[in-house]
Amino acid sequence: MITCLFVPALMGQEESEAWHTDFDAAVTLAAESGKYLLVDFSGSDWCGWCKKLDQEVFSKEEFLTKVQDRYILVVLDFPRSKEVPNAKRNGEVRDLFKVSGYPTVLLMDESAKPIAKTGYVEGGPEAYLAHMATLEEWSAKVGDEVKKAESAPEASKAEAITGLIAFLDGLGEHQLNYNHHFSLAFPQVADVVGEAFVLDPTDAKGLKSKAALFLLNTGNFTDKLRVALAELDPKNEKGYLEKLFFSDLNEKMMAEDGAAVVAMVKDFLKDKTIQDEQMNAMVRYWAGYAALSWSKDKATAIEFLTQAKDLKPANPRLVSSIDKLLQEAGAGDK
């Protein structure tokens, strides 16, 4: 079992040599050897997909034998029922690279700069090795395109940014996704694409809207993007603003700030219509939940939950949740 590789006290010598648990020591070794790093962020005793990846790939001799020619292997484990060495440092590394789910696998060059991100891939060792090779190849290509757009002269900058957006959007044809696989490796893309707002301020060339949609869909919610979206779609008639709004609202929900959630929803709906039907119902459900659970405001909760129910959402779980909260709020009680 691969879990024996996660804790040195439980490992044999050969296993401890295959998988390192000290990130900083592995970084030093990579720099000295010129090898790349594969860093696996895992939850070995609770994460089902982590266990599956370990069992199908990372514990297999055919994977270990081939991968170690090029990569230093590192596992940073976040278990729930046992202790691991370097737990504090593991958390620091996780936060540094903005890892939010498990398993997350980062490929890094010999200087510990990320080149790609991935996770579980079905097919066993050979498929995973091929996937890694594909990520390396396309990371280099993405890097070339980004440099091309960065260095383009002013006269051809707009064309270069258009080309970069088209290239990154086209990664899907190769079963790749810029946001998932490469955004961590190339954070400067947001700034490069954001130059479109200066080059095409009125969207006369359509570049401003292309850039805004790209940044919106990749989660780069910069201040410049917020201004651009408000100019491009002030009433949310195209559905641009609602994506940004939904993300902001989610943060307030995570903070359990009932008053802020209700205020945000009321303010947005005052002069805007949410275009996505599922989101339209969900926003009202969230407002109702926040009002009832955190602000203890039954009247406001019933108002929003009734609106959500009247929209007849297609998701049966959402419908059930709305009905349950309406009952808790006393809707229909005399």
PyMOL commands that set and color helices and strands:
alter all, ss='L'
color gray80, all
select helices_A, chain A and resi 2-5+8-10+13-18+23-33+48-58+61-67+87-96+124-151+154-174+178-182+189-194+196-199+207-217+223-232+240-254+258-271+277-293+298-310+316-329
alter helices_A, ss='H'
color red, helices_A
select strands_A, chain A and resi 19-20+36-42+71-77+104-108+114-118
alter strands_A, ss='S'
color yellow, strands_A
deselect
rebuild
show_as cartoon
